Structures are given as C-alpha cells and as structure tokens.
Amino acid sequence: MRSLTLVPAGRAGAIYDVAVTAPFATPWTAALMLSALAWMHNVLHLPGDAPPDFESAHMVYVVLFGIVTTMWGVVRVLWPVPLLIAADTVGRAAFSLTFIWALLNGFSFVVVGFLVLELTWLVAQGLGVRKTLKADREAHVLAA
C-alpha cells in the first residue's frame, strides 16, 4: 500500500470529519455542541438516555477527541493517500462499533445520525481505496 495516488472519497470523508469534529475542539464550542445534542434528544423525544451534563473532567476528553480528530482530518484533506484512508476506514469501523455498543446500552438515539454517516464513509472510503489500488496495479502492469 505504497501508492501515493489520491483517494477522492478519502478527502471527502476527511472534510466531513473536520466539519463535524472541529466544533468539539474547544471547551466553549464543545459545550454548545453537547447542549445542542441534548436539546435534539429532548425535542425529538428520542429513545435512550439523554446525553448527560458534562463536568470539566469529561470535557477534557471531549476536547482532546475534537482536537485529535480534527487534526487527523486535516492531514487526510491535505494528503488522502490509500494508507491513511485505509487506516481511517478501520477507525470508522471502531467508531461504528462504539456507537452500536452505546445504543445497545441505552444511550440516546441522537448518535444514530453519526452511526449512519460513519458507516456510509466507511463503505465509500473502503471502495475508494480498493479502486485506487486496483488502478495503480493495472497501470503498473501496463507500464511493465
């Protein structure tokens, strides 16, 4: 997987990630986002437990997640090569499993939207990596 050919679906998924996670990268914007998710849970009368109020100890981890995920997204926007996109696709599987676990353990259905998008990007990126690597192999065979 040494290909340096760009994976367009990987860049698109990374742009989505930056847009969704950047608001979690500061304590002030993360608090607003968490309040918005709790509000959505309540207004839509979603099943599961409402998202809890976050104390400062919880907020540290939310913000660290926001910072790291946003930085990782920026790297993939700038350089969406198969190795990085494949790694991110595995990460999307882990995120998806975590959302499923949360739902099975009574968490608010507010995460269903995130789960659907993670699964969608998982498939799109996986197919994008596969297509890119196949095209690279075919080009290599033709050049030989």
VENWO-V456417 format. One record per backbone hydrogen bond with DSSP energy under -0.5 kcal/mol. NH is the residue of the N-H (numbers start at 1). CO is the residue of the C=O. Records with the same first field share a line. If there is no record, write none. Layout:
NH->CO  CO
This chain:
7->80
8->6
10->7
11->7
12->8
13->9
14->10
15->11
16->12
17->13
18->14
19->15
20->16
21->17
22->18
24->21
25->22
30->26
31->27
32->28
33->29
34->30
35->31
36->32
37->33
38->34
39->35
40->36
41->37
42->38
43->39
44->40
45->42
46->41
49->106
55->53
59->55
60->56
61->57
62->58
63->59
64->60
65->61
66->24  62
67->63
68->64
69->65
70->66
71->67
72->68
73->69
74->70
75->71
76->72
77->73
78->74
79->75
81->79
82->5
85->81
86->82
87->83
88->84
89->85
90->86
91->87
92->88
93->89
94->90
95->91
96->92
97->93
98->94
99->95
100->96
101->97
102->98
103->99
104->100
105->101
106->103
107->102
108->49
109->47
111->108
112->109
115->111
116->112
117->113
118->114
119->115
120->116
121->117
122->118
123->119
124->120
125->121
126->122
127->123
128->124
129->125
130->126
131->127
132->128
133->129
134->130
135->131
136->132
137->133
138->134
139->135
140->136
141->137
142->138
143->139
144->140
